[in-house]
Amino acid sequence: MCGIAGFNRPDQELIARMNQSLIHRGPDMEGSYVDAHVSLGNRRLAIQDTSQRGRQPMSHENLVIVFNGEIYNFRELREQLESEGYQFQSETDTEVVLYAYHKWGPAAVEKFNGMWGLCIYDKERQTLFLSRDRFGIKPLYYYSDGEKFIFASELRAITLDNLNLDIDLRAVNFYFYQKYIGGDLTIYKNCFKLRPGENLLYRLDTHQLTRTAYYDLEREVVRHQARPVAERLDEVEQTLASAVNARLVADVPVGGFLSGGVDSSIICALVHEGRQQFPTFSVGFQDASYDEVKFADIVATHLGTDHQSEYFEINEETAEQVLGGIDEPFGDSSILPTYLLCKMARRQVTVALSGDAGDEVFAGYDTYKAHRLAQYVPASAVSLARPLINRLPTTDRKVTLRFKMRRFVRDYDRNLCRRHLDWMATFDDPLRRKLLGERFIDAPTIMPVRPERTLLRAQLNDIHNYLPEDILKKVDIASMLNSLEVRVPFLDHRLVPLVLSLPERYRLRRLTTKWLLKRIAARRLPGRIVHRRKRGFSVPLASWVRRWDFIRTYLADRRYYDHGLYDYDYIQGLLAGHLERRTDNARELWLVFVFNYWHRRRSRPQER
């Protein structure tokens, strides 16, 4: 695991500064390559072959690579390449990636099972080849203005160049709509993300940039659907076990996150079947409605893992540490406990397995159940119920029935994917119009959806958007701030289309989410874990807004609205209603606070 950066001109001083900005991603080694045409940099977190032989950038003939990620099938690919006459100097997967590109060109990435963001410089053809893994586990950003081309694992490295970066209003609207910036957008104009499953080829001589998709999940789902259902069902458990086993390969200590939910618990159970000593980690909070340590303890005792749990009080200092580590507005507040979990795990291990993506792949979200219910609830009933539900009293407890009911009745729509997005929205279109005024862009423009009304379409929408740009981004930020590599078995590319190809009843049966995964888990875990109500990994935002001067200052002081992007008086109304407990506006206020904090650090980095 590493941090990478580069650009299309020679500048040793700049690439050194970019490397330094990524040191948290790779504290073990630093390397750079500079010639008359390019500068490439790497910060390495050594996982496979921790010796100096794994130093990057790495070269072979006319190729130079900087690589961030892990290729789990690198040993099989190495054997294949050795049979073709390639001779290896290290035990790293980076060298395998380099030789694979030399042998197969861009098609090499289709052979990889793993996560990655990479760049390969071809000195002969004068090209830069960039690639991001199929599901976007690892990030890759780039800047292009027709002359300059810059790429990096994080935006912070790109902004070190002398660039005139303006805020993109599409990104602002996206952020306040879904609490993350999706698509290929970033907060800046001319800065973009490579999408999951995409390659990019940049020609150094002509400045021509071409992006192509090398992976089509929908096509893979259709391909699997041609096979007998019974055959696919038999394969799911075996493929999941194989995915977990593949992600245990490392030359450094490996552990697992264990929340006590079915996703992380089944991952740890599958690890335990082949490995007796396996450390697991969980964090807890004093507020009982947010604490899950007792469930993690049940699983750890059942499996006999070397389990460690700690209770934390998230405070303003923690918030500043984490928010100072994000380089564009990101509003998922669960990044704070995720950061603490990663910090705790890093004391003992360098690699951790997580249960992320289980909800997207096996259909675990309550919104999926809501879609099923919505098939039987007429729009007229929703209209009648809406004012009654909105009058229910507020509470500071974790996600409540009231919150779910409000989400259900808010902007009820017949288009399943739009309804799904609106249910997950923070500022829906009417609220965002009040917030942004003339800068408002409606949801269909910034995030178009397809009209299919199926569970599969809702899942695909989440896998293409919410998963890479919220869930996986959150984990990447929180883990890399602690120099910890996190691996995601549920996103093995052999598993995802296989599960999605099955009839809906194997993912959502009546109102039972993750039906198939729970069936697999039931043979390995206590029933109270398998069938417990989904809780998620969230924080007491409502009470934070009321208690923390830190947050309220950024919400109330006009100095922090000098960006001029939204309505100050409207925000003060939301804040007053929340402080007086008339309405729960914590999620909306958190997004405003994060944006104001980010913008102040960007425009005046010397100030808090």
Wavefront OBJ file of the C-alpha trace (Angstrom):
o trace
v 0.000 0.000 0.000
v 1.375 3.348 -0.992
v 0.790 6.926 -1.987
v 1.645 7.840 -5.574
v 1.980 11.096 -7.489
v 3.360 12.452 -10.727
v 3.115 15.026 -13.511
v 4.202 15.737 -17.074
v 7.359 17.784 -16.564
v 10.653 17.546 -14.666
v 10.627 19.061 -11.169
v 12.492 17.186 -8.434
v 11.578 19.695 -5.738
v 7.833 19.507 -6.409
v 7.695 15.706 -6.560
v 9.567 15.607 -3.242
v 6.958 17.893 -1.674
v 4.140 15.794 -3.116
v 5.747 12.685 -1.641
v 6.015 14.384 1.735
v 2.307 15.267 1.667
v 1.543 11.531 1.271
v 3.856 10.256 3.990
v 0.961 8.928 6.069
v 0.067 6.597 3.191
v 3.590 5.196 3.041
v 5.901 5.833 6.014
v 8.398 3.066 5.204
v 10.155 4.233 2.022
v 10.291 7.137 -0.400
v 11.288 7.160 -4.055
v 11.127 9.330 -7.146
v 11.927 9.240 -10.847
v 12.519 12.363 -12.936
v 13.499 12.714 -16.570
v 12.999 15.375 -19.233
v 9.298 14.521 -19.621
v 7.861 13.326 -16.287
v 8.258 13.287 -12.525
v 6.966 10.280 -10.577
v 6.841 9.801 -6.809
v 5.985 7.089 -4.300
v 5.612 6.699 -0.554
v 5.628 3.027 0.395
v 3.841 1.123 3.137
v 5.684 -2.187 2.834
v 3.358 -5.219 2.862
v 4.821 -7.756 0.405
v 8.624 -8.127 0.531
v 9.431 -5.378 3.001
v 13.045 -5.154 1.844
v 14.641 -2.442 -0.292
v 13.959 -4.620 -3.342
v 10.369 -3.372 -3.199
v 11.303 0.295 -3.480
v 9.380 2.352 -6.017
v 9.385 3.748 -8.655
v 10.309 0.403 -10.222
v 11.595 0.033 -13.789
v 11.767 -2.597 -16.506
v 13.181 -1.764 -19.924
v 11.178 1.239 -21.187
v 8.590 1.148 -18.356
v 8.488 2.853 -14.947
v 5.726 2.146 -12.410
v 4.343 3.742 -9.260
v 1.728 1.514 -7.675
v -0.722 1.791 -4.781
v -2.625 -1.327 -3.789
v -2.476 -5.093 -3.498
v -2.838 -7.800 -6.145
v -3.936 -10.943 -4.349
v -3.320 -13.333 -7.241
v 0.166 -11.974 -7.938
v 1.859 -15.307 -7.252
v -0.231 -17.121 -9.858
v 0.480 -14.341 -12.356
v 4.165 -14.474 -11.474
v 4.308 -18.185 -12.268
v 2.670 -17.520 -15.613
v 5.121 -14.716 -16.405
v 8.093 -16.821 -15.321
v 6.989 -19.507 -17.765
v 7.201 -16.775 -20.424
v 10.832 -16.050 -19.504
v 10.474 -13.114 -17.090
v 12.977 -13.082 -14.228
v 12.009 -11.375 -10.964
v 14.256 -9.459 -8.593
v 11.793 -9.132 -5.681
v 8.836 -10.861 -4.038
v 6.526 -7.885 -4.557
v 3.248 -7.674 -6.419
v 4.454 -4.350 -7.883
v 7.024 -6.140 -10.017
v 4.345 -8.570 -11.181
v 2.113 -5.660 -12.224
v 4.996 -4.074 -14.118
v 5.894 -7.246 -16.032
v 2.229 -8.021 -16.660
v 1.831 -4.642 -18.352
v 5.001 -5.275 -20.340
v 3.529 -8.592 -21.503
v -0.159 -7.773 -22.019
v -0.394 -3.992 -22.103
v -3.537 -2.322 -20.664
v -5.356 -5.683 -20.770
v -3.159 -6.769 -17.847
v -5.450 -5.074 -15.320
v -8.275 -7.413 -16.317
v -6.190 -10.282 -14.918
v -5.739 -8.687 -11.495
v -7.705 -9.676 -8.410
v -7.158 -6.835 -6.000
v -7.319 -3.121 -5.325
v -5.168 -0.515 -6.979
v -4.425 2.938 -8.260
v -1.367 2.909 -10.518
v 0.610 4.771 -13.164
v 2.994 3.247 -15.713
v 5.222 5.521 -17.750
v 6.205 4.216 -21.183
v 9.356 6.115 -22.196
v 9.291 4.737 -25.719
v 5.662 5.550 -26.513
v 5.702 8.716 -24.382
v 2.519 7.793 -22.499
v 1.259 7.654 -18.937
v -1.135 4.780 -18.257
v -3.333 5.124 -15.162
v -5.762 2.554 -13.777
v -8.151 2.254 -10.821
v -9.517 -1.038 -9.488
v -12.946 -2.347 -10.482
v -14.874 -1.108 -7.446
v -12.866 1.970 -6.446
v -11.321 0.648 -3.233
v -8.237 2.769 -3.881
v -8.485 6.406 -5.054
v -6.771 8.061 -8.000
v -7.166 11.788 -8.754
v -5.903 13.826 -11.658
v -5.742 17.419 -12.918
v -5.760 18.321 -16.599
v -6.017 21.718 -18.274
v -4.676 20.913 -21.741
v -1.086 21.652 -20.740
v -0.475 20.396 -17.220
v -1.334 16.838 -16.251
v -0.959 15.835 -12.597
v -2.100 12.705 -10.748
v -1.977 11.568 -7.124
v -3.558 9.313 -4.535
v -4.919 12.405 -2.794
v -5.980 15.861 -3.905
v -3.671 17.458 -1.347
v -0.650 16.424 -3.423
v -2.111 17.882 -6.621
v -2.854 21.229 -4.980
v 0.829 21.695 -4.140
v 1.447 22.745 -7.726
v 0.848 26.370 -8.635
v -2.738 25.924 -9.830
v -5.690 28.275 -9.995
v -8.341 25.981 -8.520
v -11.955 27.161 -8.486
v -14.731 25.387 -6.608
v -17.063 23.348 -8.821
v -20.738 24.111 -8.074
v -21.749 20.687 -9.343
v -19.578 19.165 -6.638
v -21.043 21.505 -3.993
v -24.565 20.422 -4.928
v -23.552 16.768 -4.951
v -21.976 17.086 -1.513
v -25.018 18.679 0.115
v -27.315 16.193 -1.629
v -25.561 12.943 -0.700
v -22.843 14.076 1.802
v -20.071 13.018 -0.575
v -18.842 14.179 -3.987
v -19.641 11.499 -6.532
v -19.165 10.657 -10.164
v -15.791 11.748 -11.511
v -16.130 15.142 -9.804
v -13.967 16.648 -7.110
v -14.509 19.910 -5.273
v -12.286 21.641 -7.852
v -12.819 22.397 -11.512
v -10.276 20.637 -13.754
v -9.631 18.054 -11.005
v -11.273 14.673 -11.432
v -11.382 11.158 -10.083
v -10.694 8.172 -12.240
v -13.903 6.150 -11.965
v -13.866 2.573 -10.639
v -13.008 0.136 -13.416
v -11.440 2.811 -15.613
v -8.099 3.239 -17.355
v -6.639 6.531 -18.522
v -4.013 7.021 -21.230
v -2.244 10.373 -21.412
v 0.009 11.187 -24.391
v 2.869 13.380 -23.288
v 3.563 14.793 -26.754
v 0.014 15.829 -27.725
v -1.554 16.202 -24.221
v -4.371 13.925 -25.429
v -6.249 12.194 -22.614
v -8.421 9.113 -23.127
v -10.488 7.337 -20.477
v -11.880 3.859 -21.100
v -13.871 1.438 -18.967
v -12.275 -1.999 -18.739
v -14.909 -3.515 -16.415
v -18.679 -3.726 -16.875
v -20.380 -5.131 -13.784
v -23.805 -5.306 -15.436
v -22.385 -7.374 -18.266
v -20.765 -9.744 -15.773
v -24.083 -10.129 -13.940
v -25.838 -11.035 -17.196
v -23.097 -13.526 -18.029
v -23.609 -15.311 -14.718
v -27.388 -15.308 -15.116
v -27.020 -17.722 -18.045
v -25.848 -20.404 -15.591
v -28.153 -22.600 -13.440
v -29.192 -20.958 -10.149
v -28.252 -24.036 -8.097
v -24.734 -23.972 -9.514
v -24.318 -20.293 -8.637
v -25.678 -20.791 -5.129
v -23.177 -23.553 -4.445
v -20.375 -21.287 -5.633
v -21.101 -18.266 -3.426
v -19.843 -19.663 -0.133
v -16.766 -21.191 -1.724
v -15.925 -17.937 -3.523
v -16.379 -15.871 -0.372
v -14.056 -18.187 1.564
v -11.507 -17.975 -1.254
v -11.753 -14.170 -1.265
v -11.073 -14.032 2.474
v -8.155 -16.448 2.253
v -6.561 -14.497 -0.619
v -6.572 -11.331 1.488
v -4.548 -12.901 4.284
v -1.356 -12.990 2.201
v 1.169 -10.520 3.652
v 4.658 -10.298 5.094
v 3.345 -8.189 7.993
v 0.774 -8.847 10.767
v -2.880 -9.144 9.646
v -6.030 -8.697 11.742
v -9.709 -7.945 11.338
v -12.346 -5.380 12.249
v -15.149 -6.928 14.284
v -18.269 -4.891 14.997
v -20.552 -7.757 15.934
v -22.632 -7.303 12.794
v -23.064 -10.194 10.412
v -20.706 -8.771 7.743
v -17.539 -8.393 9.790
v -18.427 -11.474 11.859
v -18.640 -13.840 8.870
v -15.321 -12.501 7.547
v -13.654 -13.193 10.899
v -15.320 -16.600 11.112
v -13.962 -17.609 7.710
v -10.482 -16.400 8.683
v -10.645 -18.353 11.919
v -11.397 -21.606 10.087
v -7.912 -21.598 8.611
v -5.937 -19.580 11.157
v -5.877 -20.081 14.921
v -4.204 -16.804 15.913
v -6.109 -13.875 14.484
v -6.393 -10.507 16.271
v -9.717 -8.676 16.005
v -10.596 -5.121 16.982
v -13.668 -3.118 17.931
v -14.397 0.285 19.438
v -17.253 1.328 21.677
v -18.928 4.456 22.998
v -20.530 5.315 26.307
v -23.935 6.054 24.760
v -25.647 2.636 24.836
v -27.638 3.301 21.670
v -24.373 3.666 19.748
v -22.306 0.962 21.452
v -21.787 -2.464 19.839
v -18.826 -3.824 21.791
v -20.961 -6.416 23.565
v -21.914 -7.977 20.234
v -18.296 -8.026 19.066
v -17.354 -9.709 22.357
v -19.952 -12.425 21.749
v -18.488 -13.200 18.325
v -14.885 -13.063 19.541
v -15.658 -15.464 22.381
v -17.508 -17.801 20.029
v -14.630 -17.857 17.526
v -11.815 -17.647 20.052
v -10.072 -14.711 18.388
v -7.456 -12.584 20.091
v -9.930 -9.753 20.570
v -9.276 -6.209 21.730
v -11.897 -3.553 22.327
v -11.611 -0.024 23.609
v -14.075 2.650 24.627
v -13.504 6.106 23.217
v -14.974 9.501 23.829
v -14.893 11.317 20.498
v -13.973 14.913 21.223
v -13.093 18.097 19.378
v -9.427 17.102 19.188
v -10.326 13.877 17.379
v -12.584 15.760 14.995
v -9.807 18.219 14.149
v -7.320 15.401 13.525
v -9.648 13.669 11.105
v -11.131 16.705 9.376
v -7.639 18.073 8.931
v -6.859 14.916 6.979
v -9.566 15.320 4.347
v -8.723 17.317 1.246
v -12.264 17.994 0.030
v -15.611 18.200 1.856
v -16.718 14.758 3.068
v -19.750 14.551 5.301
v -19.954 10.965 6.540
v -19.517 11.467 10.280
v -18.790 7.767 10.836
v -15.277 8.544 9.598
v -14.507 9.569 13.206
v -15.101 6.171 14.866
v -13.554 4.495 11.801
v -10.416 6.564 12.351
v -10.262 5.510 16.007
v -10.753 1.856 15.067
v -7.904 2.071 12.544
v -5.693 3.844 15.059
v -6.318 1.109 17.596
v -5.685 -1.720 15.107
v -2.467 -0.141 13.801
v -0.789 -0.604 17.161
v -0.738 -4.346 16.504
v -1.212 -4.989 12.769
v -0.390 -3.384 9.414
v -3.256 -5.000 7.497
v -6.904 -5.383 8.544
v -9.821 -7.153 6.858
v -13.188 -5.381 6.956
v -16.810 -6.299 6.321
v -17.431 -3.280 4.096
v -19.618 -3.793 0.990
v -21.637 -6.633 2.505
v -24.703 -4.384 2.505
v -24.306 -3.354 -1.122
v -23.536 -6.835 -2.460
v -25.956 -8.942 -0.386
v -28.655 -6.215 0.032
v -28.481 -5.194 3.665
v -29.760 -1.638 3.847
v -33.067 -0.726 5.449
v -33.809 1.342 2.350
v -33.990 -1.892 0.370
v -36.686 -3.091 2.762
v -38.413 0.247 2.331
v -38.526 -0.320 -1.433
v -40.287 -3.599 -0.822
v -42.783 -1.950 1.528
v -43.332 0.897 -0.918
v -44.722 -1.557 -3.429
v -47.718 -2.011 -1.139
v -48.153 1.508 0.295
v -50.046 3.897 -1.999
v -48.773 7.430 -2.508
v -52.044 8.809 -1.086
v -51.404 7.094 2.254
v -47.908 8.524 2.361
v -49.255 12.032 1.758
v -51.736 11.659 4.621
v -49.128 10.262 7.009
v -46.370 12.768 6.269
v -47.585 15.672 8.500
v -48.267 13.318 11.417
v -44.832 11.702 11.193
v -43.098 15.067 10.957
v -44.678 16.110 14.279
v -43.087 13.235 16.216
v -40.621 14.485 18.893
v -36.876 14.573 18.267
v -34.318 12.439 20.096
v -30.532 12.249 20.350
v -30.530 8.460 20.202
v -29.152 6.507 17.283
v -31.189 6.109 14.077
v -34.774 5.747 15.308
v -38.070 4.544 13.866
v -39.085 8.195 13.584
v -36.043 8.960 11.453
v -36.745 5.978 9.179
v -40.424 6.919 8.879
v -39.514 10.501 7.934
v -37.125 9.214 5.301
v -39.855 6.902 3.972
v -42.444 9.623 3.512
v -40.105 12.378 2.356
v -40.253 12.927 -1.410
v -41.948 9.602 -2.046
v -41.386 8.865 -5.749
v -42.167 6.058 -8.173
v -38.644 5.938 -9.603
v -36.937 3.472 -7.297
v -33.370 4.771 -7.659
v -34.390 8.418 -7.295
v -36.461 7.542 -4.255
v -33.514 5.593 -2.868
v -31.205 8.575 -3.305
v -33.737 10.988 -1.828
v -34.204 8.740 1.191
v -30.443 8.841 1.707
v -30.224 12.578 0.965
v -29.317 15.201 3.541
v -30.448 18.289 1.639
v -33.025 17.110 -0.889
v -33.899 19.415 -3.779
v -36.302 21.742 -1.892
v -33.884 22.125 1.040
v -30.856 22.515 -1.196
v -32.640 25.225 -3.168
v -33.134 27.139 0.113
v -29.502 26.567 1.028
v -27.817 27.444 -2.275
v -30.275 29.801 -3.959
v -29.173 30.603 -7.507
v -26.324 28.093 -7.195
v -28.806 25.232 -6.856
v -28.578 22.369 -9.379
v -31.344 19.779 -9.256
v -30.663 16.141 -8.411
v -31.460 14.642 -11.844
v -28.839 16.934 -13.385
v -26.005 16.171 -10.988
v -26.914 12.517 -10.490
v -29.080 11.013 -13.241
v -30.613 7.591 -12.629
v -32.096 4.867 -14.762
v -35.817 4.050 -14.586
v -35.720 0.336 -13.671
v -37.691 -0.515 -10.546
v -35.725 -3.511 -9.290
v -33.648 -4.332 -6.230
v -30.713 -5.072 -8.535
v -30.826 -1.562 -10.000
v -30.831 -0.020 -6.510
v -27.851 -2.170 -5.520
v -25.956 -1.307 -8.692
v -26.614 2.362 -8.057
v -25.075 2.028 -4.592
v -22.121 -0.015 -5.857
v -21.341 2.568 -8.536
v -21.826 5.648 -6.315
v -22.310 5.385 -2.562
v -19.873 2.517 -2.080
v -16.736 3.977 -3.744
v -17.292 7.649 -2.951
v -18.578 7.334 0.614
v -17.942 3.961 2.276
v -14.632 3.092 0.632
v -13.394 6.689 0.639
v -14.146 6.928 4.360
v -12.135 3.787 5.066
v -9.283 4.867 2.802
v -8.961 8.234 4.549
v -9.282 6.839 8.081
v -6.928 3.908 7.501
v -4.265 5.806 5.572
v -4.131 8.537 8.211
v -2.956 5.690 10.440
v -0.771 3.958 7.801
v -3.034 0.903 7.927
v -4.023 -1.164 4.905
v -7.662 -2.305 4.857
v -8.761 -5.166 2.596
v -12.349 -5.816 1.493
v -13.179 -9.496 0.790
v -16.792 -8.758 -0.215
v -15.444 -6.855 -3.234
v -13.644 -9.772 -4.819
v -14.563 -9.422 -8.498
v -15.408 -13.121 -8.670
v -17.996 -12.755 -5.902
v -19.882 -9.522 -6.633
v -21.492 -10.391 -10.009
v -22.115 -13.935 -8.831
v -24.265 -12.747 -5.904
v -25.992 -10.006 -7.896
v -26.933 -12.500 -10.607
v -29.096 -14.528 -8.226
v -32.858 -13.991 -8.067
v -33.877 -11.231 -5.633
v -35.251 -13.667 -3.075
v -31.717 -14.798 -2.208
v -30.752 -11.278 -1.187
v -34.038 -9.840 0.114
v -36.675 -12.378 1.189
v -39.851 -10.680 2.359
v -38.333 -8.151 4.778
v -35.237 -10.188 5.632
v -32.149 -8.500 4.232
v -28.967 -10.396 3.263
v -30.907 -13.665 3.305
v -28.199 -15.752 1.634
v -25.332 -14.295 3.645
v -27.212 -14.927 6.878
v -27.805 -18.494 5.784
v -24.056 -18.940 5.279
v -23.318 -17.208 8.590
v -25.831 -19.300 10.544
v -23.542 -22.331 10.300
v -20.700 -20.414 11.924
v -22.126 -17.770 14.245
v -24.606 -17.507 17.139
v -28.200 -16.893 16.069
v -28.420 -13.665 18.079
v -25.622 -12.260 15.914
v -26.929 -13.530 12.589
v -30.449 -12.204 13.098
v -29.821 -9.079 15.138
v -31.190 -5.803 13.861
v -28.835 -3.790 11.662
v -27.337 -0.828 13.513
v -24.538 0.642 11.400
v -21.492 2.602 12.570
v -22.671 6.071 13.473
v -22.107 8.831 16.019
v -24.316 11.036 18.255
v -24.353 14.047 15.944
v -27.405 15.666 17.497
v -25.791 15.999 20.911
v -22.435 17.019 19.411
v -23.993 20.023 17.706
v -25.538 21.080 21.009
v -22.449 20.419 23.169
v -19.414 21.297 21.053
v -18.435 24.955 20.888
v -16.095 23.912 18.051
v -19.011 23.001 15.784
v -21.303 25.837 16.798
v -18.579 28.428 16.155
v -18.169 27.292 12.560
v -21.938 27.334 12.155
v -22.689 30.686 13.769
v -19.698 32.951 13.041
v -20.077 34.869 9.769
v -16.304 34.714 9.206
v -16.682 31.103 8.134
v -19.160 31.966 5.395
v -16.724 34.061 3.357
v -17.008 31.533 0.489
v -20.433 33.061 -0.201
v -21.948 29.809 -1.398
v -25.052 29.512 0.752
v -27.591 31.371 2.834
v -26.319 32.329 6.297
v -29.756 33.190 7.691
v -31.193 29.865 6.549
v -28.433 28.017 8.417
v -29.037 30.065 11.556
v -32.690 29.016 11.431
v -31.666 25.358 11.240
v -29.238 25.845 14.121
v -31.785 27.599 16.338
v -34.394 24.906 15.711
v -31.870 22.219 16.616
v -30.538 23.898 19.758
v -34.097 24.468 20.982
v -34.952 20.799 20.220
v -37.803 21.756 17.920
v -36.293 19.796 15.027
v -33.365 17.457 14.513
v -31.163 19.225 11.967
v -27.919 17.584 13.020
v -27.140 15.943 9.673
v -27.717 19.144 7.740
v -25.704 21.203 10.201
v -22.837 18.708 10.182
v -22.449 19.090 6.402
v -22.362 22.868 6.713
v -19.837 22.668 9.551
v -17.544 20.298 7.595
v -17.684 22.478 4.479
v -16.956 25.656 6.438
v -14.090 23.967 8.275
v -12.605 22.616 5.031
v -12.894 25.967 3.272
v -11.267 27.868 6.143
v -8.308 25.493 6.170
v -8.017 25.784 2.380
v -8.183 29.575 2.227
v -6.359 30.315 5.486
v -4.305 27.251 6.446
v -2.548 29.124 9.237
v -5.869 29.500 11.101
v -7.993 26.888 12.784
l 1 2 3 4 5 6 7 8 9 10 11 12 13 14 15 16 17 18 19 20 21 22 23 24 25 26 27 28 29 30 31 32 33 34 35 36 37 38 39 40 41 42 43 44 45 46 47 48 49 50 51 52 53 54 55 56 57 58 59 60 61 62 63 64 65 66 67 68 69 70 71 72 73 74 75 76 77 78 79 80 81 82 83 84 85 86 87 88 89 90 91 92 93 94 95 96 97 98 99 100 101 102 103 104 105 106 107 108 109 110 111 112 113 114 115 116 117 118 119 120 121 122 123 124 125 126 127 128 129 130 131 132 133 134 135 136 137 138 139 140 141 142 143 144 145 146 147 148 149 150 151 152 153 154 155 156 157 158 159 160 161 162 163 164 165 166 167 168 169 170 171 172 173 174 175 176 177 178 179 180 181 182 183 184 185 186 187 188 189 190 191 192 193 194 195 196 197 198 199 200 201 202 203 204 205 206 207 208 209 210 211 212 213 214 215 216 217 218 219 220 221 222 223 224 225 226 227 228 229 230 231 232 233 234 235 236 237 238 239 240 241 242 243 244 245 246 247 248 249 250 251 252 253 254 255 256 257 258 259 260 261 262 263 264 265 266 267 268 269 270 271 272 273 274 275 276 277 278 279 280 281 282 283 284 285 286 287 288 289 290 291 292 293 294 295 296 297 298 299 300 301 302 303 304 305 306 307 308 309 310 311 312 313 314 315 316 317 318 319 320 321 322 323 324 325 326 327 328 329 330 331 332 333 334 335 336 337 338 339 340 341 342 343 344 345 346 347 348 349 350 351 352 353 354 355 356 357 358 359 360 361 362 363 364 365 366 367 368 369 370 371 372 373 374 375 376 377 378 379 380 381 382 383 384 385 386 387 388 389 390 391 392 393 394 395 396 397 398 399 400 401 402 403 404 405 406 407 408 409 410 411 412 413 414 415 416 417 418 419 420 421 422 423 424 425 426 427 428 429 430 431 432 433 434 435 436 437 438 439 440 441 442 443 444 445 446 447 448 449 450 451 452 453 454 455 456 457 458 459 460 461 462 463 464 465 466 467 468 469 470 471 472 473 474 475 476 477 478 479 480 481 482 483 484 485 486 487 488 489 490 491 492 493 494 495 496 497 498 499 500 501 502 503 504 505 506 507 508 509 510 511 512 513 514 515 516 517 518 519 520 521 522 523 524 525 526 527 528 529 530 531 532 533 534 535 536 537 538 539 540 541 542 543 544 545 546 547 548 549 550 551 552 553 554 555 556 557 558 559 560 561 562 563 564 565 566 567 568 569 570 571 572 573 574 575 576 577 578 579 580 581 582 583 584 585 586 587 588 589 590 591 592 593 594 595 596 597 598 599 600 601 602 603 604 605 606 607 608
